[in-house]
Amino acid sequence: MCSAIVGDAAAAALSVTQTITDLPPEHRSALITYRARQVARRVPETSELRVLREVLALPAGERGDKGADQRGD
């Protein structure tokens, strides 16, 4: 959120996207998802924000599960 406050929308969206995708699904609480959506609503449009919105639109089990691309899924 600090990046968003100082006006770096791209860094804010990238940081939130990395946080969501790096966390195992069992650790992605409702609060984390809520805060991610809060950032997505408040920062100006960037390509990083579009990626964040795409990640948030995925079902919880599909948000950046590690190794999916390597298996061809």
Summary of the structure (lengths in Angstrom):
residues: 73
radius of gyration: 12.3
end to end distance: 32.3
largest distance: 39.4
contacts: 183
relative contact order: 0.19
helix: 71%
strand: 0%
